[in-house]
Amino acid sequence: MYVDTWRQKIERVGSLNYPEEARGKIYDSLQLSVTINADGSIAGIEFDRRSNYPIINAAAERIVRMAGPYA
């Protein structure tokens, strides 16, 4: 339940803050591992698999940071 709620929050924030220059033009996937402190702050973000597009990688990291703090 926690992971699903976390994912939904990221998707909601991501939809509102996706880079305009990539919206509808660039599609790719990536995978991140996010470590969260007990207070909900982010302890670390690591790319397990990067996108082929640097703009997507930067946006993903920025969106995860913007969506904090977490439960």
HELIX and SHEET records of a PDB file:
HELIX    1   1 TYR A    2  ASN A   17  1                                  16    
HELIX    2   2 PRO A   54  ALA A   67  1                                  14    
SHEET    1   A 2 GLN A  31  ILE A  36  0                                        
SHEET    2   A 2 ILE A  42  ARG A  49 -1                                        
END                                                                             
